[in-house]
Amino acid sequence: MSIDSTAQDLPQLRWVKSSYSSEEGGECVEVAANGTAVHIRDSKDLTRSALTVPPAAWAAFVGFAIAEAP
């Protein structure tokens, strides 16, 4: 896991907003993946750092989140 200097440093990636995010503010998480990493950022504040994790770690997180969803 690493933290990129800012989310703005990754403009070449295709960012996808979480389906749980809304246009009304609140939780606005975006992810972008390439062959070697998954990047996670707060879409409301691109001056903050983005979190970068290996694809296997992201898959494990998503699997856990889906299993625990109501």
C-alpha positions as CSV (number, residue, x, y, z in Angstrom):
1,M,0.0,0.0,0.0
2,S,1.2,3.5,-0.7
3,I,-0.1,7.0,-0.7
4,D,0.4,9.1,-3.9
5,S,1.5,12.7,-3.4
6,T,-2.0,13.9,-4.5
7,A,-4.8,12.5,-6.5
8,Q,-4.2,15.2,-9.1
9,D,-0.9,13.4,-9.9
10,L,-2.9,10.6,-11.6
11,P,-4.9,12.4,-14.3
12,Q,-4.1,9.7,-17.0
13,L,-6.2,7.1,-15.2
14,R,-9.9,6.5,-15.9
15,W,-11.7,7.2,-12.5
16,V,-15.0,5.6,-11.7
17,K,-17.2,6.9,-8.9
18,S,-18.6,4.5,-6.3
19,S,-22.3,3.6,-6.8
20,Y,-22.8,4.5,-3.2
21,S,-21.7,8.1,-3.9
22,S,-24.4,10.7,-4.7
23,E,-24.5,14.1,-6.3
24,E,-25.6,15.6,-3.0
25,G,-22.2,15.4,-1.4
26,G,-21.2,13.1,1.4
27,E,-19.3,9.9,0.4
28,C,-17.6,10.5,-2.9
29,V,-15.1,7.8,-3.5
30,E,-13.5,7.1,-6.9
31,V,-11.3,4.2,-8.0
32,A,-9.0,3.7,-11.0
33,A,-7.1,0.6,-11.9
34,N,-4.2,-0.2,-14.1
35,G,-2.4,-3.5,-14.5
36,T,-0.4,-3.2,-11.3
37,A,-2.4,-1.1,-8.9
38,V,-5.8,0.2,-7.8
39,H,-6.0,3.9,-6.8
40,I,-8.6,5.2,-4.4
41,R,-9.4,8.9,-4.0
42,D,-11.9,11.4,-2.5
43,S,-13.5,13.0,-5.6
44,K,-14.5,16.1,-3.7
45,D,-10.9,17.0,-2.7
46,L,-8.2,16.2,-5.3
47,T,-5.6,18.0,-3.3
48,R,-5.6,15.1,-0.9
49,S,-3.5,12.0,-1.3
50,A,-4.8,9.0,-3.2
51,L,-4.4,5.5,-1.7
52,T,-2.7,2.9,-3.9
53,V,-3.1,-0.8,-3.2
54,P,-2.3,-4.0,-5.1
55,P,-5.1,-5.5,-7.1
56,A,-5.3,-8.6,-4.8
57,A,-5.8,-6.3,-1.8
58,W,-8.6,-4.4,-3.5
59,A,-10.3,-7.7,-4.6
60,A,-10.1,-8.9,-1.0
61,F,-11.6,-5.7,0.3
62,V,-14.5,-5.7,-2.2
63,G,-15.2,-9.3,-1.5
64,F,-15.4,-8.6,2.2
65,A,-17.6,-5.5,1.7
66,I,-20.0,-7.4,-0.5
67,A,-20.2,-10.3,1.9
68,E,-21.0,-7.9,4.8
69,A,-23.5,-5.7,2.9
70,P,-27.1,-5.9,4.2
